[in-house]
Amino acid sequence: MPSARPRRFSTVVLAALLLAPCLAGAQPKPQPTPQPTPAAPPAPTGPYVTQFLVPGSHFHGVHGLAFDRDDQLYAGSVVGQSIYKIDIYSGDVEVNTPPPKGMADDIAFSADGAMA
């Protein structure tokens, strides 16, 4: 009668051979090397140069837009507390209702032209 020891040994060896490829791929992934933080640019030493990437706006946030019956565009601003009238062809802006009465987060016009 064969002994149980060789069978146990062969089972362990067979399991090791079958699992070796799986275990080889289970190694921890290498961690990325932390990159150094780029140094800040040197401070200007002469006269300062001011650059504007975007021109300033007449608005302090637009919270509502509406066209009246004559197709004039109006913009309401809560922060600016004003209602602005905008010429859509030239881009000219004028204050229609100044602060604080102009504070509006929405604008609507009735059929007779009244603004609400």
N, CA, C and O atoms as CSV, one atom per row, in Angstrom:
chain,resi,resn,atom,element,x,y,z
A,1,MET,N,N,0.842,-1.166,0.000
A,1,MET,CA,C,0.000,0.000,0.000
A,1,MET,C,C,0.895,1.240,0.000
A,1,MET,O,O,1.779,1.360,0.848
A,2,PRO,N,N,0.674,2.171,-0.950
A,2,PRO,CA,C,1.514,3.371,-1.006
A,2,PRO,C,C,1.246,4.268,0.197
A,2,PRO,O,O,0.151,4.283,0.759
A,3,SER,N,N,2.269,5.006,0.570
A,3,SER,CA,C,2.114,5.883,1.737
A,3,SER,C,C,1.425,7.187,1.315
A,3,SER,O,O,1.439,7.550,0.138
A,4,ALA,N,N,0.829,7.879,2.273
A,4,ALA,CA,C,0.097,9.129,2.020
A,4,ALA,C,C,1.044,10.297,1.817
A,4,ALA,O,O,0.678,11.318,1.234
A,5,ARG,N,N,2.274,10.133,2.310
A,5,ARG,CA,C,3.235,11.221,2.227
A,5,ARG,C,C,3.536,11.625,0.776
A,5,ARG,O,O,3.497,12.822,0.492
A,6,PRO,N,N,3.831,10.718,-0.156
A,6,PRO,CA,C,4.107,11.148,-1.527
A,6,PRO,C,C,2.902,11.821,-2.167
A,6,PRO,O,O,3.065,12.759,-2.947
A,7,ARG,N,N,1.705,11.362,-1.855
A,7,ARG,CA,C,0.511,11.973,-2.429
A,7,ARG,C,C,0.374,13.410,-1.941
A,7,ARG,O,O,0.074,14.305,-2.731
A,8,ARG,N,N,0.591,13.641,-0.649
A,8,ARG,CA,C,0.501,14.988,-0.086
A,8,ARG,C,C,1.568,15.877,-0.720
A,8,ARG,O,O,1.295,17.034,-1.038
A,9,PHE,N,N,2.763,15.357,-0.904
A,9,PHE,CA,C,3.853,16.117,-1.491
A,9,PHE,C,C,3.523,16.468,-2.935
A,9,PHE,O,O,3.738,17.602,-3.365
A,10,SER,N,N,3.001,15.499,-3.688
A,10,SER,CA,C,2.690,15.760,-5.089
A,10,SER,C,C,1.540,16.759,-5.219
A,10,SER,O,O,1.523,17.542,-6.168
A,11,THR,N,N,0.590,16.752,-4.301
A,11,THR,CA,C,-0.512,17.718,-4.329
A,11,THR,C,C,0.008,19.124,-4.086
A,11,THR,O,O,-0.417,20.065,-4.756
A,12,VAL,N,N,0.916,19.276,-3.142
A,12,VAL,CA,C,1.495,20.591,-2.842
A,12,VAL,C,C,2.311,21.090,-4.021
A,12,VAL,O,O,2.227,22.264,-4.380
A,13,VAL,N,N,3.101,20.209,-4.630
A,13,VAL,CA,C,3.913,20.606,-5.776
A,13,VAL,C,C,3.015,20.989,-6.955
A,13,VAL,O,O,3.258,21.995,-7.622
A,14,LEU,N,N,1.972,20.182,-7.210
A,14,LEU,CA,C,1.047,20.480,-8.299
A,14,LEU,C,C,0.344,21.811,-8.073
A,14,LEU,O,O,0.200,22.601,-9.006
A,15,ALA,N,N,-0.099,22.070,-6.836
A,15,ALA,CA,C,-0.762,23.342,-6.521
A,15,ALA,C,C,0.202,24.507,-6.724
A,15,ALA,O,O,-0.189,25.547,-7.254
A,16,ALA,N,N,1.449,24.346,-6.310
A,16,ALA,CA,C,2.447,25.404,-6.477
A,16,ALA,C,C,2.705,25.684,-7.951
A,16,ALA,O,O,2.847,26.842,-8.344
A,17,LEU,N,N,2.767,24.645,-8.766
A,17,LEU,CA,C,2.999,24.830,-10.201
A,17,LEU,C,C,1.821,25.526,-10.870
A,17,LEU,O,O,2.010,26.363,-11.753
A,18,LEU,N,N,0.608,25.183,-10.452
A,18,LEU,CA,C,-0.570,25.806,-11.043
A,18,LEU,C,C,-0.741,27.261,-10.609
A,18,LEU,O,O,-1.175,28.105,-11.393
A,19,LEU,N,N,-0.398,27.541,-9.369
A,19,LEU,CA,C,-0.600,28.896,-8.835
A,19,LEU,C,C,0.577,29.830,-9.088
A,19,LEU,O,O,0.450,31.040,-8.898
A,20,ALA,N,N,1.708,29.300,-9.509
A,20,ALA,CA,C,2.899,30.142,-9.698
A,20,ALA,C,C,2.657,31.306,-10.647
A,20,ALA,O,O,3.043,32.431,-10.328
A,21,PRO,N,N,2.018,31.079,-11.827
A,21,PRO,CA,C,1.796,32.235,-12.705
A,21,PRO,C,C,0.883,33.288,-12.072
A,21,PRO,O,O,1.085,34.486,-12.271
A,22,CYS,N,N,-0.110,32.847,-11.319
A,22,CYS,CA,C,-1.016,33.802,-10.664
A,22,CYS,C,C,-0.292,34.586,-9.581
A,22,CYS,O,O,-0.466,35.797,-9.443
A,23,LEU,N,N,0.516,33.875,-8.822
A,23,LEU,CA,C,1.239,34.542,-7.737
A,23,LEU,C,C,2.313,35.478,-8.278
A,23,LEU,O,O,2.611,36.503,-7.665
A,24,ALA,N,N,2.888,35.134,-9.412
A,24,ALA,CA,C,3.916,36.003,-9.997
A,24,ALA,C,C,3.311,37.338,-10.408
A,24,ALA,O,O,3.963,38.376,-10.289
A,25,GLY,N,N,2.062,37.322,-10.895
A,25,GLY,CA,C,1.406,38.569,-11.295
A,25,GLY,C,C,0.837,39.336,-10.124
A,25,GLY,O,O,0.398,40.473,-10.301
A,26,ALA,N,N,0.825,38.763,-8.934
A,26,ALA,CA,C,0.225,39.411,-7.775
A,26,ALA,C,C,1.219,40.238,-6.992
A,26,ALA,O,O,0.934,40.657,-5.870
A,27,GLN,N,N,2.380,40.478,-7.570
A,27,GLN,CA,C,3.367,41.286,-6.858
A,27,GLN,C,C,2.873,42.724,-6.793
A,27,GLN,O,O,2.176,43.179,-7.700
A,28,PRO,N,N,3.220,43.439,-5.740
A,28,PRO,CA,C,2.751,44.823,-5.618
A,28,PRO,C,C,3.299,45.674,-6.753
A,28,PRO,O,O,4.443,45.514,-7.178
A,29,LYS,N,N,2.455,46.585,-7.235
A,29,LYS,CA,C,2.853,47.481,-8.314
A,29,LYS,C,C,3.819,48.517,-7.761
A,29,LYS,O,O,3.656,48.983,-6.633
A,30,PRO,N,N,4.813,48.873,-8.542
A,30,PRO,CA,C,5.737,49.908,-8.058
A,30,PRO,C,C,5.008,51.243,-7.949
A,30,PRO,O,O,4.222,51.606,-8.824
A,31,GLN,N,N,5.272,51.958,-6.881
A,31,GLN,CA,C,4.665,53.268,-6.661
A,31,GLN,C,C,5.370,54.308,-7.522
A,31,GLN,O,O,6.591,54.259,-7.678
A,32,PRO,N,N,4.595,55.270,-8.095
A,32,PRO,CA,C,5.241,56.305,-8.903
A,32,PRO,C,C,6.138,57.173,-8.036
A,32,PRO,O,O,5.849,57.446,-6.871
A,33,THR,N,N,7.207,57.585,-8.633
A,33,THR,CA,C,8.148,58.440,-7.920
A,33,THR,C,C,7.548,59.835,-7.820
A,33,THR,O,O,7.169,60.416,-8.837
A,34,PRO,N,N,7.457,60.384,-6.606
A,34,PRO,CA,C,6.888,61.736,-6.486
A,34,PRO,C,C,7.747,62.741,-7.242
A,34,PRO,O,O,8.975,62.721,-7.166
A,35,GLN,N,N,7.065,63.622,-7.975
A,35,GLN,CA,C,7.757,64.644,-8.749
A,35,GLN,C,C,7.970,65.878,-7.876
A,35,GLN,O,O,7.095,66.244,-7.092
A,36,PRO,N,N,9.111,66.507,-8.010
A,36,PRO,CA,C,9.345,67.716,-7.208
A,36,PRO,C,C,8.416,68.838,-7.655
A,36,PRO,O,O,8.072,68.941,-8.833
A,37,THR,N,N,8.018,69.668,-6.714
A,37,THR,CA,C,7.173,70.820,-7.013
A,37,THR,C,C,8.015,71.855,-7.746
A,37,THR,O,O,9.116,72.184,-7.304
A,38,PRO,N,N,7.497,72.382,-8.885
A,38,PRO,CA,C,8.286,73.368,-9.612
A,38,PRO,C,C,8.515,74.612,-8.759
A,38,PRO,O,O,7.653,75.024,-7.982
A,39,ALA,N,N,9.665,75.181,-8.921
A,39,ALA,CA,C,10.009,76.384,-8.164
A,39,ALA,C,C,9.165,77.556,-8.648
A,39,ALA,O,O,8.817,77.633,-9.826
A,40,ALA,N,N,8.842,78.458,-7.747
A,40,ALA,CA,C,8.072,79.648,-8.098
A,40,ALA,C,C,8.932,80.544,-8.983
A,40,ALA,O,O,10.150,80.603,-8.817
A,41,PRO,N,N,8.294,81.244,-9.927
A,41,PRO,CA,C,9.083,82.140,-10.775
A,41,PRO,C,C,9.671,83.261,-9.925
A,41,PRO,O,O,9.098,83.648,-8.907
A,42,PRO,N,N,10.788,83.760,-10.343
A,42,PRO,CA,C,11.405,84.834,-9.552
A,42,PRO,C,C,10.516,86.079,-9.532
A,42,PRO,O,O,9.820,86.377,-10.502
A,43,ALA,N,N,10.553,86.782,-8.432
A,43,ALA,CA,C,9.757,88.003,-8.274
A,43,ALA,C,C,10.301,89.086,-9.213
A,43,ALA,O,O,11.512,89.190,-9.408
A,44,PRO,N,N,9.398,89.894,-9.796
A,44,PRO,CA,C,9.880,90.966,-10.670
A,44,PRO,C,C,10.741,91.949,-9.880
A,44,PRO,O,O,10.466,92.232,-8.714
A,45,THR,N,N,11.766,92.457,-10.519
A,45,THR,CA,C,12.676,93.368,-9.820
A,45,THR,C,C,12.557,94.799,-10.305
A,45,THR,O,O,13.097,95.707,-9.672
A,46,GLY,N,N,11.864,95.025,-11.414
A,46,GLY,CA,C,11.755,96.383,-11.947
A,46,GLY,C,C,10.331,96.888,-11.852
A,46,GLY,O,O,9.557,96.437,-11.008
A,47,PRO,N,N,9.990,97.821,-12.715
A,47,PRO,CA,C,8.619,98.317,-12.739
A,47,PRO,C,C,7.658,97.177,-13.086
A,47,PRO,O,O,7.980,96.288,-13.873
A,48,TYR,N,N,6.510,97.229,-12.495
A,48,TYR,CA,C,5.525,96.174,-12.712
A,48,TYR,C,C,4.786,96.388,-14.021
A,48,TYR,O,O,4.559,97.521,-14.444
A,49,VAL,N,N,4.417,95.292,-14.649
A,49,VAL,CA,C,3.650,95.330,-15.883
A,49,VAL,C,C,2.291,94.708,-15.580
A,49,VAL,O,O,2.204,93.586,-15.080
A,50,THR,N,N,1.239,95.448,-15.890
A,50,THR,CA,C,-0.117,94.947,-15.663
A,50,THR,C,C,-0.684,94.484,-16.989
A,50,THR,O,O,-0.658,95.214,-17.980
A,51,GLN,N,N,-1.198,93.259,-16.998
A,51,GLN,CA,C,-1.818,92.726,-18.197
A,51,GLN,C,C,-3.262,92.389,-17.893
A,51,GLN,O,O,-3.568,91.888,-16.811
A,52,PHE,N,N,-4.153,92.658,-18.832
A,52,PHE,CA,C,-5.554,92.296,-18.704
A,52,PHE,C,C,-5.849,91.229,-19.744
A,52,PHE,O,O,-5.673,91.453,-20.941
A,53,LEU,N,N,-6.296,90.081,-19.287
A,53,LEU,CA,C,-6.631,89.006,-20.204
A,53,LEU,C,C,-8.039,89.178,-20.756
A,53,LEU,O,O,-8.311,88.830,-21.905
A,54,VAL,N,N,-8.931,89.716,-19.931
A,54,VAL,CA,C,-10.319,89.928,-20.316
A,54,VAL,C,C,-10.698,91.331,-19.859
A,54,VAL,O,O,-10.433,91.692,-18.712
A,55,PRO,N,N,-11.304,92.118,-20.717
A,55,PRO,CA,C,-11.688,93.461,-20.283
A,55,PRO,C,C,-12.761,93.406,-19.202
A,55,PRO,O,O,-13.527,92.446,-19.125
A,56,GLY,N,N,-12.809,94.419,-18.389
A,56,GLY,CA,C,-13.792,94.491,-17.317
A,56,GLY,C,C,-15.216,94.534,-17.849
A,56,GLY,O,O,-15.447,94.841,-19.018
A,57,SER,N,N,-16.147,94.228,-16.990
A,57,SER,CA,C,-17.545,94.178,-17.378
A,57,SER,C,C,-18.327,95.249,-16.628
A,57,SER,O,O,-17.938,95.675,-15.541
A,58,HIS,N,N,-19.431,95.676,-17.225
A,58,HIS,CA,C,-20.320,96.622,-16.561
A,58,HIS,C,C,-21.117,95.933,-15.461
A,58,HIS,O,O,-21.639,96.584,-14.556
A,59,PHE,N,N,-21.205,94.622,-15.547
A,59,PHE,CA,C,-22.091,93.872,-14.662
A,59,PHE,C,C,-21.350,93.317,-13.450
A,59,PHE,O,O,-20.159,93.010,-13.510
A,60,HIS,N,N,-22.076,93.199,-12.369
A,60,HIS,CA,C,-21.562,92.547,-11.156
A,60,HIS,C,C,-22.309,91.229,-11.004
A,60,HIS,O,O,-22.848,90.929,-9.939
A,61,GLY,N,N,-22.335,90.461,-12.059
A,61,GLY,CA,C,-23.089,89.205,-12.067
A,61,GLY,C,C,-24.446,89.442,-12.692
A,61,GLY,O,O,-25.163,90.366,-12.310
A,62,VAL,N,N,-24.795,88.608,-13.651
A,62,VAL,CA,C,-26.094,88.715,-14.312
A,62,VAL,C,C,-26.967,87.582,-13.803
A,62,VAL,O,O,-26.587,86.413,-13.876
A,63,HIS,N,N,-28.136,87.932,-13.289
A,63,HIS,CA,C,-29.025,86.934,-12.687
A,63,HIS,C,C,-30.337,86.782,-13.437
A,63,HIS,O,O,-31.116,85.880,-13.129
A,64,GLY,N,N,-30.598,87.631,-14.401
A,64,GLY,CA,C,-31.821,87.529,-15.184
A,64,GLY,C,C,-31.681,88.300,-16.479
A,64,GLY,O,O,-31.106,89.388,-16.506
A,65,LEU,N,N,-32.209,87.732,-17.553
A,65,LEU,CA,C,-32.182,88.386,-18.854
A,65,LEU,C,C,-33.582,88.370,-19.448
A,65,LEU,O,O,-34.325,87.405,-19.269
A,66,ALA,N,N,-33.943,89.437,-20.154
A,66,ALA,CA,C,-35.249,89.472,-20.826
A,66,ALA,C,C,-35.210,90.502,-21.947
A,66,ALA,O,O,-34.485,91.495,-21.874
A,67,PHE,N,N,-36.002,90.248,-22.985
A,67,PHE,CA,C,-36.200,91.201,-24.069
A,67,PHE,C,C,-37.567,91.852,-23.880
A,67,PHE,O,O,-38.542,91.186,-23.534
A,68,ASP,N,N,-37.623,93.163,-24.112
A,68,ASP,CA,C,-38.932,93.824,-24.057
A,68,ASP,C,C,-39.627,93.671,-25.416
A,68,ASP,O,O,-39.108,92.998,-26.306
A,69,ARG,N,N,-40.788,94.290,-25.573
A,69,ARG,CA,C,-41.555,94.102,-26.810
A,69,ARG,C,C,-40.885,94.759,-28.018
A,69,ARG,O,O,-41.242,94.463,-29.158
A,70,ASP,N,N,-39.903,95.661,-27.771
A,70,ASP,CA,C,-39.148,96.294,-28.853
A,70,ASP,C,C,-37.811,95.581,-29.099
A,70,ASP,O,O,-36.940,96.107,-29.790
A,71,ASP,N,N,-37.660,94.387,-28.531
A,71,ASP,CA,C,-36.437,93.564,-28.653
A,71,ASP,C,C,-35.201,94.237,-28.064
A,71,ASP,O,O,-34.088,94.045,-28.555
A,72,GLN,N,N,-35.401,95.025,-27.013
A,72,GLN,CA,C,-34.285,95.580,-26.261
A,72,GLN,C,C,-33.941,94.583,-25.149
A,72,GLN,O,O,-34.836,94.070,-24.477
A,73,LEU,N,N,-32.656,94.311,-24.956
A,73,LEU,CA,C,-32.222,93.344,-23.953
A,73,LEU,C,C,-31.973,94.032,-22.616
A,73,LEU,O,O,-31.355,95.095,-22.554
A,74,TYR,N,N,-32.462,93.411,-21.555
A,74,TYR,CA,C,-32.269,93.913,-20.190
A,74,TYR,C,C,-31.621,92.808,-19.361
A,74,TYR,O,O,-31.929,91.628,-19.523
A,75,ALA,N,N,-30.724,93.210,-18.477
A,75,ALA,CA,C,-30.042,92.263,-17.594
A,75,ALA,C,C,-30.198,92.742,-16.166
A,75,ALA,O,O,-29.946,93.909,-15.865
A,76,GLY,N,N,-30.612,91.844,-15.282
A,76,GLY,CA,C,-30.769,92.179,-13.869
A,76,GLY,C,C,-29.613,91.632,-13.063
A,76,GLY,O,O,-29.135,90.527,-13.321
A,77,SER,N,N,-29.162,92.399,-12.090
A,77,SER,CA,C,-28.057,91.994,-11.232
A,77,SER,C,C,-28.430,92.206,-9.769
A,77,SER,O,O,-28.745,93.319,-9.348
A,78,VAL,N,N,-28.390,91.120,-9.006
A,78,VAL,CA,C,-28.642,91.224,-7.567
A,78,VAL,C,C,-27.456,91.895,-6.887
A,78,VAL,O,O,-27.630,92.794,-6.065
A,79,VAL,N,N,-26.261,91.457,-7.231
A,79,VAL,CA,C,-25.057,91.995,-6.591
A,79,VAL,C,C,-24.865,93.466,-6.944
A,79,VAL,O,O,-24.552,94.282,-6.078
A,80,GLY,N,N,-25.053,93.799,-8.215
A,80,GLY,CA,C,-24.910,95.191,-8.648
A,80,GLY,C,C,-26.116,96.044,-8.328
A,80,GLY,O,O,-26.071,97.264,-8.487
A,81,GLN,N,N,-27.197,95.422,-7.880
A,81,GLN,CA,C,-28.443,96.100,-7.516
A,81,GLN,C,C,-28.939,97.006,-8.628
A,81,GLN,O,O,-29.450,98.096,-8.372
A,82,SER,N,N,-28.783,96.544,-9.883
A,82,SER,CA,C,-29.162,97.372,-11.026
A,82,SER,C,C,-29.796,96.518,-12.112
A,82,SER,O,O,-29.589,95.307,-12.188
A,83,ILE,N,N,-30.574,97.192,-12.950
A,83,ILE,CA,C,-31.067,96.593,-14.181
A,83,ILE,C,C,-30.420,97.373,-15.312
A,83,ILE,O,O,-30.516,98.599,-15.375
A,84,TYR,N,N,-29.756,96.640,-16.213
A,84,TYR,CA,C,-29.011,97.251,-17.302
A,84,TYR,C,C,-29.756,97.050,-18.620
A,84,TYR,O,O,-30.385,96.015,-18.842
A,85,LYS,N,N,-29.671,98.063,-19.495
A,85,LYS,CA,C,-30.210,97.953,-20.847
A,85,LYS,C,C,-29.003,97.794,-21.771
A,85,LYS,O,O,-28.067,98.592,-21.724
A,86,ILE,N,N,-29.032,96.752,-22.618
A,86,ILE,CA,C,-27.890,96.428,-23.468
A,86,ILE,C,C,-28.293,96.559,-24.923
A,86,ILE,O,O,-29.294,95.987,-25.353
A,87,ASP,N,N,-27.503,97.321,-25.686
A,87,ASP,CA,C,-27.705,97.407,-27.127
A,87,ASP,C,C,-27.014,96.190,-27.742
A,87,ASP,O,O,-25.787,96.098,-27.729
A,88,ILE,N,N,-27.794,95.266,-28.273
A,88,ILE,CA,C,-27.222,94.002,-28.740
A,88,ILE,C,C,-26.393,94.167,-30.015
A,88,ILE,O,O,-25.647,93.258,-30.380
A,89,TYR,N,N,-26.507,95.310,-30.698
A,89,TYR,CA,C,-25.745,95.527,-31.922
A,89,TYR,C,C,-24.406,96.201,-31.653
A,89,TYR,O,O,-23.400,95.855,-32.272
A,90,SER,N,N,-24.389,97.159,-30.734
A,90,SER,CA,C,-23.144,97.881,-30.459
A,90,SER,C,C,-22.435,97.383,-29.200
A,90,SER,O,O,-21.232,97.594,-29.042
A,91,GLY,N,N,-23.176,96.720,-28.300
A,91,GLY,CA,C,-22.592,96.286,-27.031
A,91,GLY,C,C,-22.631,97.361,-25.962
A,91,GLY,O,O,-22.171,97.136,-24.842
A,92,ASP,N,N,-23.179,98.538,-26.295
A,92,ASP,CA,C,-23.276,99.619,-25.310
A,92,ASP,C,C,-24.223,99.203,-24.177
A,92,ASP,O,O,-25.233,98.532,-24.387
A,93,VAL,N,N,-23.850,99.630,-22.978
A,93,VAL,CA,C,-24.635,99.290,-21.782
A,93,VAL,C,C,-24.966,100.571,-21.047
A,93,VAL,O,O,-24.117,101.449,-20.896
A,94,GLU,N,N,-26.215,100.677,-20.586
A,94,GLU,CA,C,-26.609,101.805,-19.737
A,94,GLU,C,C,-27.418,101.264,-18.568
A,94,GLU,O,O,-28.088,100.237,-18.678
A,95,VAL,N,N,-27.344,101.965,-17.456
A,95,VAL,CA,C,-28.124,101.562,-16.284
A,95,VAL,C,C,-29.545,102.032,-16.496
A,95,VAL,O,O,-29.787,103.227,-16.666
A,96,ASN,N,N,-30.482,101.109,-16.488
A,96,ASN,CA,C,-31.896,101.437,-16.660
A,96,ASN,C,C,-32.528,101.769,-15.320
A,96,ASN,O,O,-33.266,102.747,-15.197
A,97,THR,N,N,-32.233,100.937,-14.302
A,97,THR,CA,C,-32.740,101.159,-12.948
A,97,THR,C,C,-31.549,101.033,-12.000
A,97,THR,O,O,-30.998,99.943,-11.841
A,98,PRO,N,N,-31.143,102.153,-11.360
A,98,PRO,CA,C,-29.945,102.118,-10.515
A,98,PRO,C,C,-30.208,101.467,-9.154
A,98,PRO,O,O,-31.351,101.164,-8.811
A,99,PRO,N,N,-29.115,101.254,-8.369
A,99,PRO,CA,C,-29.257,100.689,-7.025
A,99,PRO,C,C,-30.044,101.641,-6.119
A,99,PRO,O,O,-30.036,102.849,-6.357
A,100,PRO,N,N,-30.685,101.158,-5.145
A,100,PRO,CA,C,-30.944,99.765,-4.790
A,100,PRO,C,C,-32.212,99.213,-5.447
A,100,PRO,O,O,-32.488,98.017,-5.353
A,101,LYS,N,N,-32.988,100.083,-6.115
A,101,LYS,CA,C,-34.257,99.634,-6.689
A,101,LYS,C,C,-34.077,98.671,-7.864
A,101,LYS,O,O,-35.007,97.947,-8.220
A,102,GLY,N,N,-32.892,98.660,-8.462
A,102,GLY,CA,C,-32.653,97.809,-9.616
A,102,GLY,C,C,-32.299,96.374,-9.279
A,102,GLY,O,O,-32.096,95.563,-10.182
A,103,MET,N,N,-32.221,96.040,-7.983
A,103,MET,CA,C,-31.849,94.667,-7.610
A,103,MET,C,C,-32.884,93.698,-8.172
A,103,MET,O,O,-34.054,93.734,-7.790
A,104,ALA,N,N,-32.437,92.821,-9.095
A,104,ALA,CA,C,-33.369,91.889,-9.733
A,104,ALA,C,C,-32.668,90.587,-10.051
A,104,ALA,O,O,-31.562,90.579,-10.591
A,105,ASP,N,N,-33.319,89.487,-9.712
A,105,ASP,CA,C,-32.760,88.197,-10.098
A,105,ASP,C,C,-33.533,87.595,-11.261
A,105,ASP,O,O,-33.196,86.513,-11.744
A,106,ASP,N,N,-34.560,88.289,-11.706
A,106,ASP,CA,C,-35.311,87.883,-12.878
A,106,ASP,C,C,-36.053,89.101,-13.391
A,106,ASP,O,O,-36.391,90.007,-12.630
A,107,ILE,N,N,-36.301,89.111,-14.685
A,107,ILE,CA,C,-36.989,90.234,-15.314
A,107,ILE,C,C,-38.051,89.661,-16.243
A,107,ILE,O,O,-37.827,88.652,-16.911
A,108,ALA,N,N,-39.211,90.314,-16.278
A,108,ALA,CA,C,-40.277,89.916,-17.201
A,108,ALA,C,C,-40.987,91.176,-17.670
A,108,ALA,O,O,-41.037,92.180,-16.960
A,109,PHE,N,N,-41.531,91.105,-18.869
A,109,PHE,CA,C,-42.283,92.216,-19.437
A,109,PHE,C,C,-43.685,91.750,-19.749
A,109,PHE,O,O,-43.888,90.644,-20.249
A,110,SER,N,N,-44.663,92.610,-19.448
A,110,SER,CA,C,-46.056,92.294,-19.795
A,110,SER,C,C,-46.306,92.699,-21.246
A,110,SER,O,O,-45.450,93.309,-21.886
A,111,ALA,N,N,-47.481,92.355,-21.754
A,111,ALA,CA,C,-47.831,92.683,-23.138
A,111,ALA,C,C,-47.860,94.184,-23.390
A,111,ALA,O,O,-47.607,94.637,-24.506
A,112,ASP,N,N,-48.173,94.969,-22.331
A,112,ASP,CA,C,-48.210,96.423,-22.514
A,112,ASP,C,C,-46.835,97.072,-22.317
A,112,ASP,O,O,-46.708,98.293,-22.411
A,113,GLY,N,N,-45.790,96.249,-22.039
A,113,GLY,CA,C,-44.423,96.787,-21.912
A,113,GLY,C,C,-43.977,97.053,-20.495
A,113,GLY,O,O,-42.843,97.485,-20.289
A,114,ALA,N,N,-44.814,96.815,-19.514
A,114,ALA,CA,C,-44.415,97.052,-18.130
A,114,ALA,C,C,-43.411,96.000,-17.683
A,114,ALA,O,O,-43.559,94.807,-17.948
A,115,MET,N,N,-42.364,96.497,-16.983
A,115,MET,CA,C,-41.317,95.584,-16.486
A,115,MET,C,C,-41.653,95.113,-15.079
A,115,MET,O,O,-42.079,95.902,-14.235
A,116,ALA,N,N,-41.460,93.831,-14.836
A,116,ALA,CA,C,-41.686,93.286,-13.485
A,116,ALA,C,C,-40.435,92.559,-13.035
A,116,ALA,O,O,-40.397,92.021,-11.929
